[in-house]
């Protein structure tokens, strides 16, 4: 049996989570690098012709190993660790990759603790040095990369820095084998019980966790502009933050400051209203995936990094977005 | 209740730089890791709410006594440094093995640590420690409350999701910044002066009952360090 490289794939209600395609592509890339079979492991019930499985195949995965999605009522995070560790023990993959997200890193640590093996965290790349697999990992908060290798000969566990991965569809015609979850082994000791799960509304969650951030700068006035911006943020499901100047002006509270002296954010979308992009602000938004900037000054440094830029008055853009979202809401109501 | 807080000394994350000459990260000073400050604060809050003894512990050379002193002057009752040959260059696995052997002696009900360190950030110590101590593990804690012989905690997930978890003692909890705001203890306060007078105990790894497997010099080795650079796409 050929060696396997696994990526841990998170599924929510049978749908691939945003890290899944990147993780599948990485399994493919690393498997080619070390001459192994790219595989995926997920805690879900899925058939051979499931759309999620097809999507994994499209990103290069040839083996899908499944575990049972949930244990007895309220088994909590212990369950995922125990289930994955059992799968790894059975199939002995060479390398198991987890996304370095808060859930991914937590599961990785639980699996490693059960299997008594090392984890190399925040990896960006791998290379083969003789018969050893060497990982390149981010350390010191991104100040340096460090090369490391696993001392143990068995299973290797790594968490992947999501910023350095890409989702790449493969045109290699292939087939995927789905191995269903094993039937129930002996009962496992579950120490942590899950009582409930809920989601905080966007205006309560911390900026560092927000997926959509709306940042305001100097020209935004607390009385005149903020109410409309807040309405827009509610419609978009965005969390409002501000530059250092916005905090000094009292537009947003200190806990909502974005930048090197405030919060370091990493949302999927960051919409900036009237922020020019001073270097201290830019440090705090390095983790943002898509940046949309609105600024009156066409020479503002933010336009060098923004994916979309509007040179103009932010108030007009806010009004237009509000009108557009109203129209969209109206259409939905008609449909 | 008996609470143990695991502390880590790190290069000041605000000042750390990559030194090309030595290929090492360096900073002009060491400090207590930010998330460990949060863990310490939570232990002190649990003590004033429910009555408990708070012990701070670290694994490392003599310079790490500075962070234990910070723990004592913030109000901790006892401080222990585990030193010895094996602690040099210990990774998360070895550190957890040594800590587990030391912490087991203290028979704690609750062990607190930061969810991840600001330098290597592997997010593994809590889970390793819980496995070695045969205790429950709760990660990414943003709210925590002791309830008799159990702990109730809120755990953080992606994009604002929260999960409430309950576990019977003993529990290892790894904490996040959102849990609390660490206190500032003025130098002239009684707490500070009492803490400054307390002595720091030193335990040697050799005296502890550390599993031989836990002391294998690193489950992995660092082979070299290099400045950040782009990922090598040519390996594709």
Interface residues (C-beta under 8 A of the other chain):
Chain A: X29 X32 X33 X76 X77 X78 X81 X101 X102 X103 X105 X106 X108 X109 X110 X112 X113 X114 X116 X117 X118 X119 X120 X121 X122 X124 X125 X126 X127 X129 X134 X136 X138 X139 X140 X141 X142 X143 X144 X145 X146 X147 X148 X149 X150 X151 X152 X159 X164 X191 X192 X193 X194 X195 X196 X197 X198 X199 X200 X201 X202 X204 X205 X206 X209 X210 X211
Chain B: X11 X13 X16 X17 X18 X25 X91 X92 X93 X116 X118 X119 X120 X121 X122 X123 X124 X126 X127 X128 X130 X131 X135 X136 X137 X138 X139 X140 X152 X155 X156 X157 X158 X159 X160 X161 X162 X163 X164 X165 X166 X167 X168 X178 X213 X216 X217 X218 X219 X220 X221 X222 X223 X224 X225 X226 X227 X228 X229 X231 X232 X235 X236
